[in-house]
Amino acid sequence: MHISEFQEMMHQLYFHRDSQRGVEGTFDWLVDEVKELGEALKLHDKKALEDEFADVIAWLASLANVLGIDLEKAALNKYAGKCPKCQQSPCQCTF
């Protein structure tokens, strides 16, 4: 499944509710799910991590849907096989 297919699935399942919730409400749900992912990282529980990663990507897709952003296109435009900062693959940026 491509990112665009997953995003379309989220659109079919949740867009009616997400659009009613709006950008801020949907963003708040995404932030809550990222926090839950952080909590799962501390537990070292693979099933919990898988669930929380799934929730984060689902809410990210939902937020993109509410804003009319094609998530796959945006990601591939920015990360077209190389680092967007140093333009190298693998990244050669110094931190």
N, C-alpha and C positions, 0 to 999 in steps of 0.2 A: 504494500500500500504506500502510495506517495503522500507527502504532507498535504497536498491539495485534496486528496481523497479523504483523508482523516478530517480535514477542516470541513469539507462538505458534509461528512457524516455528523459532525458536531452541529453544523447548521441545521440539518434535518431534524436532529434530536432536540435541540435546545434553543434555536434562534428566537422563537416566539417569546420564551421566558427571558432570555438574555437581553433582547431588545427592550423589553419592558423594564428590566432592571437597570438598563443604561450602562454607559461607559464606567462611571465611578463605581457603581455597585458590582459590576462584573470584574473590574480591576481589584476591588477589595477581596472578592472571592479568590482571585489568582494569588494575591499576596498571602491570604490565609493558607492556601495550598502550598506555597513555597515555604512558609513557616512549618507546616506539617512535614514537609520533606526534610527540613533541617532537624526536626525532632527525630525522624526515622533514621537519619544518618548517625545519630548518637546511639541508636539501639543495635546497629549492625544486623538488622533483620532484613534479609533479602526480600521476602514477600511484602513487608511493609514499605521497603524502598521502591519496589516495582509499582505498588499501588499508588504511592505518592508521586512518582515520576509520571505515571499515567494521568493522575489528576492535574498536575501542573501543565502538561502538554494540552490536555483537554480544555482547561480554562484559558490558556494562552490562545488556542484556536478560537474559543468563544469570544474572547476580547477582540481578536482580529476580525471576526465576523461582524461584531457590533460596529466596528470602525470601518468596515469595507476594505480591509487590507488582505491581499493574497499573501498568506504567510510563506508559502513555498517560494513564490516569485521574489518576495522581499529578502528571504534568507539567501537564495541563490544569487541574487544581484549583489548583495554585500559580500558574500563569502564564495566567490566564483573560483574555487579551487586554490585560493591563496589568501594569505593574511591581508585584510583590508588596510592595515597600517604600513607594513613593510613590503607588501606585495610579493612575499616569498612563500614557498611551500617546501618543507615545513617552515613555520614562523621563525624568523630570526630576530624578532624584537628583543631588546634588552630591558629587563625590569629592575 
